[in-house]
Amino acid sequence: MHVFLTGASGFVGAYILRELLKQGHTARCLLRDPSVELAATDGVEKVKGDVTNPKSLTGLLRGCDAVIHLVGIIDEKPSKGITFEAIHYEGTKNIVNEAVDSGIGRYVQMSANGARADGVSAYQVTKWKAEQYVERAGFDHWCILRPSLVFGKPGPNDEEFASRLATTLIKPFPILPVFGDGTYAMQPISVEEVAAAFVQALTLEKANGQSYGVAGKEKVAYLSILDRITEGMGLKPKPKLPQPIWLVRPAVHTLGKWGLLPISPDQFEMLIEGNTCDETAFYRDFGVTFKAFTPENLAYLREEG
């Protein structure tokens, strides 16, 4: 199939692009800047457009057989018009509408674990709104995948959650501040599994009309997450300094809002909520090989250390 892919220049998108080509598909990649280098070139065409500008998308999807839509953000920049509402919901709406107008019948959407109408963050709520729009679009075959924290070696200009923690927290601090008691759980999943699942979702019949929690098989407390990342960097685990949530929340919501902290209010609330789901259906329906979140599999972080 010829697949219209958004977000191909990002961390997960690069892996999905390579997996598409590996499975015999070709790709048309939407880029705001077509001069950006992608993870692959053979079987790949570039088109210029912006998910927030519907006019820039007109006609770009014609001739494609399917869509994989990945574009999302983790930080807002309201002064530049980069908000969760604009990117997650309006951006999805624009891609979906153009896909429908172009007669495309297959569509796979990247959402996020925790997406729901009453989410603790605008990130989660806008991801959920986007899901609703996809479900109502009338595609012959659609699937929504909700990854939890995705780990794996990023490209030279990319960053994933483990490398971000390595560079912004673990490397610079001898004692690691922790919000609350740090027992809230995460469920990291490898980028290789995520990429394989997105490509399989294009044609997997049992995935049609389904939404999946995409997470690894192990629930890991945040304290252990920090230790495993530290060991992946080739360092010994560092002491932790718990910070009462009632004390730090006002500071995060004030200073983080203005970019004066390495964590935003939305990220803070999602962190202390935890990030887990029931992964049973995902591993039952998709042919992926579980890759554990271990120091050995995090050895790519030594480049960050």
Secondary structure as UniProt FT lines:
FT   STRAND          2..6
FT   TURN            8..9
FT   HELIX           11..22
FT   TURN            23..24
FT   STRAND          26..31
FT   TURN            34..35
FT   TURN            42..43
FT   STRAND          44..48
FT   TURN            51..52
FT   HELIX           54..57
FT   TURN            58..63
FT   STRAND          66..69
FT   HELIX           78..80
FT   HELIX           85..90
FT   HELIX           91..101
FT   TURN            102..103
FT   STRAND          106..110
FT   TURN            113..114
FT   TURN            117..118
FT   HELIX           122..135
FT   STRAND          141..147
FT   STRAND          150..151
FT   TURN            156..157
FT   HELIX           161..165
FT   HELIX           166..170
FT   TURN            171..172
FT   STRAND          176..179
FT   TURN            180..181
FT   STRAND          185..186
FT   STRAND          189..190
FT   HELIX           191..201
FT   TURN            202..203
FT   HELIX           205..207
FT   TURN            208..209
FT   STRAND          210..214
FT   STRAND          220..221
FT   HELIX           222..232
FT   TURN            233..234
FT   STRAND          240..243
FT   HELIX           245..255
FT   HELIX           256..258
FT   HELIX           265..273
FT   HELIX           280..285
FT   HELIX           296..303
//
